[in-house]
Amino acid sequence: MLEIQGGQDKEIQDLLSDKASRIILESIMTTAKSTSQICTECSIPTSTAYRKMQKLADRKVIRKIGTINESGKREILYKGNFSVLKKVLG
């Protein structure tokens, strides 16, 4: 489980204090996943996932990775950004 330490970046700490944001982040730390995969794995509504992931992406806590899936459609995957978290979590 991710824990917040110190008084560093307040906005990111506020995001990480939110349970849904932490669950999403823990889900994508090692493997990039699509929104539907995250929603299924984390048991959270799609609208909540999109809202939380946009806030995390705006603060550069997660990265968006564009790929092309097997059917030739563009797909956005999300992955945790270790360099930002390392600074905040110490």
OpenMM code with the backbone's topology and positions (N, CA, C; nanometers):
from openmm import Vec3, app, unit

residues = "MET LEU GLU ILE GLN GLY GLY GLN ASP LYS GLU ILE GLN ASP LEU LEU SER ASP LYS ALA SER ARG ILE ILE LEU GLU SER ILE MET THR THR ALA LYS SER THR SER GLN ILE CYS THR GLU CYS SER ILE PRO THR SER THR ALA TYR ARG LYS MET GLN LYS LEU ALA ASP ARG LYS VAL ILE ARG LYS ILE GLY THR ILE ASN GLU SER GLY LYS ARG GLU ILE LEU TYR LYS GLY ASN PHE SER VAL LEU LYS LYS VAL LEU GLY".split()
positions = [
    Vec3(0.0852, -0.1182, 0.0000),
    Vec3(0.0000, 0.0000, 0.0000),
    Vec3(0.0889, 0.1234, 0.0000),
    Vec3(0.0539, 0.2219, -0.0832),
    Vec3(0.1288, 0.3463, -0.0885),
    Vec3(0.0970, 0.4312, 0.0337),
    Vec3(0.1976, 0.4896, 0.0903),
    Vec3(0.1774, 0.5782, 0.2046),
    Vec3(0.2387, 0.7133, 0.1754),
    Vec3(0.1806, 0.8152, 0.2329),
    Vec3(0.2274, 0.9514, 0.2130),
    Vec3(0.3236, 0.9871, 0.3261),
    Vec3(0.4384, 1.0452, 0.2901),
    Vec3(0.5369, 1.0849, 0.3903),
    Vec3(0.5743, 1.2305, 0.3684),
    Vec3(0.6075, 1.2991, 0.4728),
    Vec3(0.6604, 1.4339, 0.4622),
    Vec3(0.5589, 1.5365, 0.4181),
    Vec3(0.6044, 1.6592, 0.3993),
    Vec3(0.5172, 1.7674, 0.3587),
    Vec3(0.5524, 1.8192, 0.2218),
    Vec3(0.5882, 1.7302, 0.1285),
    Vec3(0.6339, 1.7721, -0.0037),
    Vec3(0.5173, 1.8232, -0.0874),
    Vec3(0.4966, 1.7737, -0.2049),
    Vec3(0.3969, 1.8271, -0.2973),
    Vec3(0.2555, 1.8037, -0.2451),
    Vec3(0.1938, 1.9099, -0.1968),
    Vec3(0.0627, 1.9025, -0.1309),
    Vec3(-0.0471, 1.8518, -0.2243),
    Vec3(-0.0492, 1.8984, -0.3477),
    Vec3(-0.1542, 1.8553, -0.4411),
    Vec3(-0.1471, 1.7053, -0.4672),
    Vec3(-0.0277, 1.6545, -0.4881),
    Vec3(-0.0131, 1.5108, -0.5136),
    Vec3(-0.0474, 1.4327, -0.3884),
    Vec3(-0.0078, 1.4815, -0.2734),
    Vec3(-0.0430, 1.4136, -0.1491),
    Vec3(-0.1934, 1.4101, -0.1294),
    Vec3(-0.2621, 1.5185, -0.1645),
    Vec3(-0.4081, 1.5200, -0.1545),
    Vec3(-0.4695, 1.4150, -0.2470),
    Vec3(-0.4144, 1.4037, -0.3679),
    Vec3(-0.4631, 1.3012, -0.4607),
    Vec3(-0.4419, 1.1614, -0.4039),
    Vec3(-0.3255, 1.1388, -0.3473),
    Vec3(-0.2929, 1.0065, -0.2961),
    Vec3(-0.3667, 0.9733, -0.1667),
    Vec3(-0.4229, 1.0738, -0.1034),
    Vec3(-0.5012, 1.0466, 0.0176),
    Vec3(-0.6406, 0.9939, -0.0175),
    Vec3(-0.6773, 1.0039, -0.1450),
    Vec3(-0.8049, 0.9536, -0.1930),
    Vec3(-0.7938, 0.8037, -0.2218),
    Vec3(-0.8845, 0.7254, -0.1650),
    Vec3(-0.8778, 0.5789, -0.1766),
    Vec3(-0.8823, 0.5306, -0.3217),
    Vec3(-0.9740, 0.5848, -0.4021),
    Vec3(-0.9866, 0.5404, -0.5413),
    Vec3(-0.8596, 0.5709, -0.6209),
    Vec3(-0.8004, 0.6877, -0.5972),
    Vec3(-0.6760, 0.7236, -0.6669),
    Vec3(-0.5629, 0.6286, -0.6294),
    Vec3(-0.5526, 0.5941, -0.5025),
    Vec3(-0.4475, 0.5000, -0.4570),
    Vec3(-0.4681, 0.3625, -0.5193),
    Vec3(-0.5918, 0.3163, -0.5231),
    Vec3(-0.6204, 0.1844, -0.5811),
    Vec3(-0.5824, 0.1831, -0.7290),
    Vec3(-0.6190, 0.2889, -0.7999),
    Vec3(-0.5841, 0.2978, -0.9421),
    Vec3(-0.4332, 0.2972, -0.9592),
    Vec3(-0.3650, 0.3773, -0.8819),
    Vec3(-0.2194, 0.3883, -0.8930),
    Vec3(-0.1505, 0.2558, -0.8626),
    Vec3(-0.1947, 0.1876, -0.7594),
    Vec3(-0.1364, 0.0575, -0.7257),
    Vec3(-0.1596, -0.0428, -0.8383),
    Vec3(-0.2722, -0.0324, -0.9056),
    Vec3(-0.3054, -0.1240, -1.0141),
    Vec3(-0.2139, -0.1080, -1.1350),
    Vec3(-0.1669, 0.0153, -1.1595),
    Vec3(-0.0899, 0.0416, -1.2816),
    Vec3(0.0585, 0.0687, -1.2576),
    Vec3(0.1076, 0.0400, -1.1400),
    Vec3(0.2486, 0.0665, -1.1120),
    Vec3(0.3431, -0.0238, -1.1917),
    Vec3(0.3076, -0.1488, -1.2117),
    Vec3(0.3985, -0.2394, -1.2811),
    Vec3(0.3582, -0.2686, -1.4245),
    Vec3(0.2294, -0.2569, -1.4553),
    Vec3(0.1801, -0.2890, -1.5880),
    Vec3(0.0849, -0.1808, -1.6367),
    Vec3(0.1054, -0.1332, -1.7585),
    Vec3(0.0146, -0.0351, -1.8177),
    Vec3(-0.1187, -0.1034, -1.8478),
    Vec3(-0.2283, -0.0331, -1.8171),
    Vec3(-0.3619, -0.0909, -1.8348),
    Vec3(-0.4562, 0.0111, -1.8950),
    Vec3(-0.5604, -0.0396, -1.9611),
    Vec3(-0.6650, 0.0464, -2.0159),
    Vec3(-0.7625, 0.0835, -1.9051),
    Vec3(-0.8465, 0.1812, -1.9335),
    Vec3(-0.9462, 0.2236, -1.8355),
    Vec3(-1.0394, 0.1087, -1.7999),
    Vec3(-1.0822, 0.0323, -1.8987),
    Vec3(-1.1736, -0.0794, -1.8697),
    Vec3(-1.1067, -0.1849, -1.7823),
    Vec3(-0.9796, -0.2122, -1.8053),
    Vec3(-0.9070, -0.3075, -1.7203),
    Vec3(-0.8979, -0.2552, -1.5777),
    Vec3(-0.8689, -0.1268, -1.5634),
    Vec3(-0.8569, -0.0658, -1.4305),
    Vec3(-0.9903, -0.0724, -1.3576),
    Vec3(-1.0988, -0.0376, -1.4268),
    Vec3(-1.2329, -0.0388, -1.3645),
    Vec3(-1.2707, -0.1787, -1.3174),
    Vec3(-1.2437, -0.2778, -1.3993),
    Vec3(-1.2758, -0.4157, -1.3641),
    Vec3(-1.1921, -0.4622, -1.2457),
    Vec3(-1.0622, -0.4400, -1.2528),
    Vec3(-0.9706, -0.4851, -1.1472),
    Vec3(-0.9958, -0.4143, -1.0143),
    Vec3(-1.0254, -0.2848, -1.0215),
    Vec3(-1.0392, -0.2040, -0.8997),
    Vec3(-1.1828, -0.1941, -0.8493),
    Vec3(-1.2769, -0.2447, -0.9263),
    Vec3(-1.4196, -0.2381, -0.8911),
    Vec3(-1.4660, -0.0953, -0.8639),
    Vec3(-1.4317, -0.0062, -0.9574),
    Vec3(-1.4775, 0.1315, -0.9458),
    Vec3(-1.5517, 0.1697, -1.0738),
    Vec3(-1.6468, 0.2625, -1.0643),
    Vec3(-1.7225, 0.3053, -1.1827),
    Vec3(-1.6322, 0.3731, -1.2861),
    Vec3(-1.6690, 0.3605, -1.4122),
    Vec3(-1.5907, 0.4186, -1.5210),
    Vec3(-1.5754, 0.5693, -1.5055),
    Vec3(-1.6839, 0.6371, -1.4695),
    Vec3(-1.6769, 0.7830, -1.4560),
    Vec3(-1.5785, 0.8236, -1.3465),
    Vec3(-1.5782, 0.7509, -1.2370),
    Vec3(-1.4840, 0.7786, -1.1283),
    Vec3(-1.3409, 0.7550, -1.1748),
    Vec3(-1.3194, 0.6445, -1.2454),
    Vec3(-1.1852, 0.6121, -1.2944),
    Vec3(-1.1329, 0.7217, -1.3874),
    Vec3(-1.2147, 0.7635, -1.4830),
    Vec3(-1.1707, 0.8685, -1.5749),
    Vec3(-1.1383, 0.9979, -1.5007),
    Vec3(-1.2209, 1.0374, -1.4070),
    Vec3(-1.2008, 1.1607, -1.3323),
    Vec3(-1.0707, 1.1545, -1.2504),
    Vec3(-1.0510, 1.0434, -1.1798),
    Vec3(-0.9312, 1.0291, -1.0961),
    Vec3(-0.8052, 1.0198, -1.1821),
    Vec3(-0.8135, 0.9444, -1.2923),
    Vec3(-0.6952, 0.9287, -1.3777),
    Vec3(-0.6583, 1.0596, -1.4459),
    Vec3(-0.7579, 1.1428, -1.4806),
    Vec3(-0.7267, 1.2724, -1.5399),
    Vec3(-0.6528, 1.3607, -1.4401),
    Vec3(-0.6973, 1.3599, -1.3154),
    Vec3(-0.6286, 1.4382, -1.2122),
    Vec3(-0.4863, 1.3878, -1.1912),
    Vec3(-0.4681, 1.2551, -1.1882),
    Vec3(-0.3345, 1.1973, -1.1723),
    Vec3(-0.2464, 1.2309, -1.2919),
    Vec3(-0.3021, 1.2264, -1.4127),
    Vec3(-0.2260, 1.2582, -1.5337),
    Vec3(-0.1891, 1.4068, -1.5371),
    Vec3(-0.2812, 1.4937, -1.4941),
    Vec3(-0.2527, 1.6375, -1.4907),
    Vec3(-0.1339, 1.6694, -1.4004),
    Vec3(-0.1173, 1.5942, -1.2925),
    Vec3(-0.0068, 1.6138, -1.1978),
    Vec3(0.1155, 1.5291, -1.2332),
    Vec3(0.1057, 1.4576, -1.3479),
    Vec3(0.2139, 1.3729, -1.4001),
    Vec3(0.2486, 1.2552, -1.3084),
    Vec3(0.1514, 1.2123, -1.2270),
    Vec3(0.1709, 1.0956, -1.1411),
    Vec3(0.1564, 0.9680, -1.2239),
    Vec3(0.0750, 0.9756, -1.3295),
    Vec3(0.0631, 0.8639, -1.4227),
    Vec3(0.0900, 0.9151, -1.5636),
    Vec3(0.1262, 0.8214, -1.6514),
    Vec3(0.1520, 0.8553, -1.7917),
    Vec3(0.0492, 0.7880, -1.8800),
    Vec3(0.0109, 0.8561, -1.9886),
    Vec3(-0.0753, 0.7971, -2.0893),
    Vec3(0.0137, 0.7416, -2.1990),
    Vec3(-0.0140, 0.6188, -2.2386),
    Vec3(0.0637, 0.5529, -2.3433),
    Vec3(-0.0330, 0.5137, -2.4537),
    Vec3(-0.0163, 0.5679, -2.5716),
    Vec3(-0.1021, 0.5340, -2.6850),
    Vec3(-0.0501, 0.4111, -2.7568),
    Vec3(-0.1384, 0.3153, -2.7823),
    Vec3(-0.1018, 0.1939, -2.8546),
    Vec3(-0.2109, 0.1605, -2.9554),
    Vec3(-0.1834, 0.0658, -3.0410),
    Vec3(-0.2809, 0.0124, -3.1355),
    Vec3(-0.3080, -0.1315, -3.0936),
    Vec3(-0.4361, -0.1646, -3.0661),
    Vec3(-0.4673, -0.3008, -3.0210),
    Vec3(-0.4769, -0.3980, -3.1393),
    Vec3(-0.5087, -0.5240, -3.1114),
    Vec3(-0.5115, -0.6280, -3.2138),
    Vec3(-0.6106, -0.5989, -3.3261),
    Vec3(-0.7202, -0.5307, -3.2960),
    Vec3(-0.8210, -0.5010, -3.3985),
    Vec3(-0.7892, -0.3721, -3.4751),
    Vec3(-0.6741, -0.3114, -3.4479),
    Vec3(-0.6309, -0.1931, -3.5201),
    Vec3(-0.6833, -0.0619, -3.4646),
    Vec3(-0.7472, -0.0662, -3.3502),
    Vec3(-0.7996, 0.0558, -3.2885),
    Vec3(-0.6959, 0.1173, -3.1948),
    Vec3(-0.7001, 0.2505, -3.1880),
    Vec3(-0.6110, 0.3213, -3.0960),
    Vec3(-0.6609, 0.2997, -2.9533),
    Vec3(-0.5673, 0.2730, -2.8639),
    Vec3(-0.6024, 0.2468, -2.7246),
    Vec3(-0.5073, 0.3243, -2.6349),
    Vec3(-0.5621, 0.3839, -2.5294),
    Vec3(-0.4806, 0.4562, -2.4325),
    Vec3(-0.4616, 0.3671, -2.3100),
    Vec3(-0.3356, 0.3473, -2.2724),
    Vec3(-0.3027, 0.2725, -2.1518),
    Vec3(-0.2439, 0.3710, -2.0515),
    Vec3(-0.2575, 0.3385, -1.9257),
    Vec3(-0.2076, 0.4248, -1.8183),
    Vec3(-0.1042, 0.3493, -1.7368),
    Vec3(0.0030, 0.4201, -1.6988),
    Vec3(0.1114, 0.3585, -1.6207),
    Vec3(0.1595, 0.4586, -1.5165),
    Vec3(0.1939, 0.4098, -1.3982),
    Vec3(0.2454, 0.4957, -1.2915),
    Vec3(0.3785, 0.5567, -1.3298),
    Vec3(0.4029, 0.6792, -1.2859),
    Vec3(0.5272, 0.7511, -1.3139),
    Vec3(0.6142, 0.7483, -1.1882),
    Vec3(0.7121, 0.6591, -1.1862),
    Vec3(0.7960, 0.6383, -1.0681),
    Vec3(0.8731, 0.7620, -1.0265),
    Vec3(0.9219, 0.8408, -1.1227),
    Vec3(1.0061, 0.9554, -1.0874),
    Vec3(0.9301, 1.0591, -1.0055),
    Vec3(0.8038, 1.0845, -1.0375),
    Vec3(0.7241, 1.1807, -0.9605),
    Vec3(0.6927, 1.1248, -0.8236),
    Vec3(0.6527, 0.9994, -0.8186),
    Vec3(0.6179, 0.9371, -0.6898),
    Vec3(0.7376, 0.9264, -0.5975),
    Vec3(0.8539, 0.9025, -0.6562),
    Vec3(0.9752, 0.8901, -0.5744),
    Vec3(1.0025, 1.0195, -0.4982),
    Vec3(0.9811, 1.1343, -0.5652),
    Vec3(1.0020, 1.2637, -0.5007),
    Vec3(0.8997, 1.2874, -0.3886),
    Vec3(0.7750, 1.2500, -0.4147),
    Vec3(0.6684, 1.2782, -0.3188),
    Vec3(0.6694, 1.1815, -0.2021),
    Vec3(0.6912, 1.0541, -0.2321),
    Vec3(0.6850, 0.9511, -0.1282),
    Vec3(0.8171, 0.9331, -0.0559),
    Vec3(0.9206, 0.9897, -0.1106),
    Vec3(1.0502, 0.9844, -0.0418),
    Vec3(1.1121, 0.8533, -0.0513),
] * unit.nanometer
topology = app.Topology()
chain = topology.addChain("A")
for resn in residues:
    res = topology.addResidue(resn, chain)
    for name in ("N", "CA", "C"):
        topology.addAtom(name, app.Element.getBySymbol(name[0]), res)
